[in-house]
Amino acid sequence: MTEPAETRLKRLRMRSMRRGIKEMDILLMRFSEARLATLTPAELDLYEVLLEENDQDLYQWVTGQTDPPEHLAPLIAQVRAVSTG
């Protein structure tokens, strides 16, 4: 059974704001509010992969302290763009 798009977006929004560290809660919640509804199904799949990553790694990637894995780099760039406004 396929998950309805609206349900998927709600689930991803919840996962975006219920992270391990507050900084990632804030960064990913901002991104989810600004862009989640505009992502393609393939981009949403990749966002789910991103949400499985360790918060400390994610924070370093988004803030530019370390380079993200190549497959996540375009999505990390989008998160960074939203977070820097």
N, C-alpha and C positions, 0 to 999 in steps of 0.2 A: 504494500500500500504506500502510495506517495504522500508525503507530508504537504498539506496546503501551503502555498507561498506565504500567506499571512502568519500562519503558525510558525513557520521556519524563521521568519524575520523576528517575531516576538522572542523565540527561543534564543536566537543569536544576540539580540539586544540584552537579554538577561545574562547570558554568558559573558557579554562585554563588560557589564558593570559588576559582576561578582567574581573578581579576580583575586589573586593572592596579595597583591600590593596596591595601595590606594592610588599611586601614580598611574598604574595601568588601568585601574577602574576609570579614572578621569579621562585619560587619553582615548581609550577604546570606546567609552560611552559617547564622547564627543563625535568620534568617527561614525559610530553606529547611527547616531541621530542625524548626522549630516549626509551620509552617503550610502548606508546599507540598502535602502529601498531602491537605489539606482544601479546597484551591482547586477551583473548578469548571473545566471545560474552557475556558470563556471567560476566566476569571481567569488560567489557565495561559498562554493565548495572550497576554494582556496582560503577564504576567511575562516572557515571551520578548521582547516589545517593549522592556520595561524593561531587560533584560540587554543590549540592543543600544546603550543610551545610554552616553555618555562617563562614566567613573568620577568625574571631578571634578564634573560636573553632578549625578550621582546623590548624591554625598556632600553637596553643598550642599542638595539637596532634602530628603534624609533628616534632616539636622541642622537644617533650618529656616532656613538662611542665605538661601535664595532660594525662591520659590514654584515648585513643579513644574508642568509642563504639565497642563492641566485633565484630559486623558484618563488621566493617570497618578496624579493626586492621591489617589484612594481607595487605590490599591495602595501608594503611598509612605507614606500614613498608617498602613497595616498594618505596613510595614517599620519605621517609626519607633516604633510601639507595642511591637513585639517588642524593638527595640534598647534602649528605655528601661526595659523590664521592668515 
